[in-house]
Amino acid sequence: MKAANPHFGLVLTGGGAKGAYQAGALMYLAEIGIEPQIVAGTSIGALNGAVLSAHRPFSYAVRHLNQLWDRLGQSEILRPNTNAALHILSYAAQTFVPTLREWVLDFLIHQGMLKDSSTIFDPLPIEQMLRAAVNPTQLRSGIELWVTVFPALKIPGLHYDWLIDFVRAKTGTDACWLCVQDVADDAELYNLLLASAAIPLAFPCRKVNDRFYVDGGLADNVPLRALAARGCQNAIVIHLENGAAWNRYDFPEQTIIEIRPEQPIDKFDTPLLGSVSSLLNFSAERITELKARGYEDAQRCLEPIIQTFLTVGSQRQSHNILLNSTQRLLDDSIL
């Protein structure tokens, strides 16, 4: 449900399995009584945001989200084998030679790992998880949710080439920000959420309103502009990287609090393999670790701010007491 004038929002960035970190951070936000009026999410942040939006009150939604992540750690959310996918993705991502890329995909099809040459993972487990976790009717009446998607260059009758979209994103093609509550059809609503997390090559692109979209993180992993466009001036951003992935000074009129990992969150030091591994590691141990780190980092980032507000509030209260006492003395009649 769209808020008339949302003044406080939440931004959830993308990062695959690292989204468990956001679940932990949100636990701390719920404990201190923070409740957003609008949410913007990219990729796994969009899926986390959908769960938050579809349940009330916010504290219950956060608990539900954490329970969902616990269940993900016990299920096979990615098929086929994650280790095989890691090698394939890291190898394919390093080559721009079309013939070699086609050879990799043909090999996978021949081995029975792919049903066709479009994606590495079977999208069915994620689709089933999303449908079980998010009720479209409840979502439409929940917290206003914007998700980031990237317009895929998919031409009818031609094979979709994921590499083209990577190049387009790097050369200036912008992302799109779509409001989930504006989607009337249930199937398209689910497609919109899945599109935001449709990593090219890993998952299929999705059709929404006669257009094809893929993972919004290709062009905008920190969808604060969606909130700015709605006039929201205050936001908490939960990052899934500890490096600077965006320019804070692009939003001079907004008050922004950032929660980000204090230590590197990728599992391995190798830049490409470490990043891919962290995106795909949905193990129970890793999820538990990320949730704990998210909670701790949220507490570390927000406690000083809360303490400052409490101190200022106490000073103002003391000041008002002093003013009232002085005024009473001045109003007393002369003996």
C-alpha angles and dihedrals in degrees: 000000000000116000116228094228111001108200100172125045144172126225119200116191127209127259113133114233089005085078087091085076089064091053090057094046091050090055089064092046090053092048092057092047101254113155122175124218093205134024131199121191141177125206109320086007088061091052091047089048092052091056091048092049096047096057135060141245102028094237090056091047090054092050090048091051092052091049089050091054090050089055091048088059089059098046138070098248092161124055131214112036114302095220092055090049090052093057092045095049095045091048096044093045091058096054130073094179107116095205092053092046090052090048091055092051094044089051091053092050091049090051090051094244093118129042090205139353097270107081142016098212131054105245094206098089093053092045091052092046092051094048091050094047101041127051110201094215092051091045093054090054094042135083112323107265129196121186131195120233133171120225107242121218095232114155117196111252094019130095113258112245111203092195092067091061091051089054093045091052092050093048099054111280105144131225125246126234115211128184112232092209089063092064110093099181116078095214092051090046090058090044090054092053092045091047091059089058097038100119106198113256091010098064134014123262116251133227118231123169091349093306129104120231139183136187111329090212089080089079109009122022094165104052097192090132089070089061093042090054089055091052095251106155101182126054145160114218118202108201127197094205129060093214127083105273097167143024112263091193092067086079106050094155097052129085106224131185114194126207112192138156112280089210128034110286099201113103099227134035094231103103100223102028092042092052095046092046091052091050092055105034105108095159117143092239093052093047091051090049094049094047091052092048092048092053093047094048093047089052091047093050099042105036095073090050092048091047090051091052091048091050093048090046091051091049091050091049091051090047092052091048090052092048092049092048091049091048091052090052091050091048094051114108117248112260 
